[in-house]
Amino acid sequence: MARRLLAAADLVVGPVVAVGVVAAGLLLADRVTVPAGSNVGLALTATGGALVAALLAAAAWSRSPLVAAPLSWVGLAALPTLPLTLFLANTPHYLFGVGGDQQFRVAFLTRFADSARLADFAYADMPPYYPAAWFWLGGRAAALLGVDAWAFHKPFSIATLAVTAVLTYALWALVTSRPRAVGAAVATTLAGFVTLAAYSPYSWLTAALVPPLAVLGLRLVRRDGGSWVRTALLTGLVLGLAAVTHTQILVFAGFVLTVLAVDGLVTRTTRPATLAVTIVVVVAAALPPTLVHWLPYLLASAGQPTYSAGQHFLAEAGSRWPLPMLEATPVGALCLLGTVWIVARFRSSPVARGLGITVACGYAWYLLSTAALAFGSTLLAFRIQPILTAALACGAVWAVASLAGVLRDRGVRAGTCAAVATALAAAVVVGQVQSVPQDYGWTGTAQDYRPDGTRPDGSRDPADANAWLGDLRSTIDGLTGRPPREVVIASANATLLSYVPYFAFQASQPQYANPLADYPARTDEARRWAAAADPGRLLDALDRAPERAPSVFVLDRAADGTLRLPLSQDRFPDPRQGAEPAVFAPQLFDDPAWQRRDVGPYAVLVRAGVPPVP
């Protein structure tokens, strides 16, 4: 009974403690002067890493679970919190500001900070395609706390990483001793750092859980240890969490569990009827949260043309097979040790078998992703690299335990073995934590800009797009007289749509676009508007558009007087996405229906009398 209560505390109380650690870390970081580009942050990170390592060592050495569990929660939460809060002490933004993928992530948070209604981050009148649970929770929390969504992105992301570390520990504690669970959670968190998992914390939230989930899944297939019903329900809930946070992690976790089930049938460690009942329970637990997100999208897409470019991307990390065990880093050493142990103990240890199958599935995913290139797509294999690396690094924990057992058999005292292992683990933690700033390679310069374009010293650079965000918003809101959620914009300033909850006629990149939006068709539609012969025909074309047309245009003002709307196109496998802009003659807006205001390098054109977005 006590063990069950402690397991429940790991899953419920532990994450709450992790959030408290992050809040304390952010408050302390705000009170410490960390000059950008100086070595102060590095020194604080190294020293703090040593303190965190000592705290985790105390948790692993403690013989009382009532003492070890809280120490583990605090130490594991501090492990990602310490380097990131110090690293980002000079900016209110999270990693890379609103550049790259962060642009649509901030937009998603902004959408749900404005309204709890389930909606796409960019397009009006359609349900979201990308799982929205993490963004919805973050947006609603920002609204509740009265914090702008773009500013909440940083604490919410760091809190997610801290909670993930604690949840990883909670799952490992169900299949092994608590000291080993601490080690496995530490190894997983460090693996997340070196694979840049912190860049997308919402995917790492479930990706980090796949290795322990695989070991739980193997026990479930074999009906080995504990209540299989509770294990099946927990497995289903983790899959349901993946379904509403990151689809690819759901599919990969399902792939791993399927291979484990097949392995159980082939090795005759499970019976088909027993396995069928187990699968029903897992699916029943996973289905309700899955349907919350996916049912509206599936209903909306039934019989509708769709176009998805989400998998038309081949990152460098996905173009070569990951071999972390050959890298000269602390985590590389863990992966090498883990690889040797997994191979050596694959047949005799359920943990080695679960981790080994996870790694094998990871490499199979890379193989399938390469094969998919023949069909003009990928499986985004780079997102599997953190899982693969974490599984190998976790194996090192059991390798060290096995080595300690051998040494004890040869007469070495148990205390000596434990002390040596703890010292080496602490060195790995400190070595990897203090390398986080170099791993992420970000100096926090341009990202110091606030949404109104001002720097921390109050100045602003007119050449920067952010410098005009405040003026653009005040102009648009003044001319429309409506809240942003009721307005659809075709904007040359994509950042505007991240900070303000306007709906977009077109997403900034095809990879971000909802398949229901039919990205190429919308691009062609914008070109047809630009080619209109006169103002009346432009208005007619907007009225006849198959989708909701914009009531506001924010266009670049070119030197020749024309107005331009930048466009992108999917050219995969060519990484270039640039396309010729839609060029509007200014005379097309010479009609009483339009109001024009020039704001810096932009022309804002607002059409009156357009019905608002409901």
Summary of the structure (lengths in Angstrom):
residues: 614
radius of gyration: 26.1
end to end distance: 52.0
largest distance: 93.1
contacts: 2133
relative contact order: 0.10
helix: 63%
strand: 6%
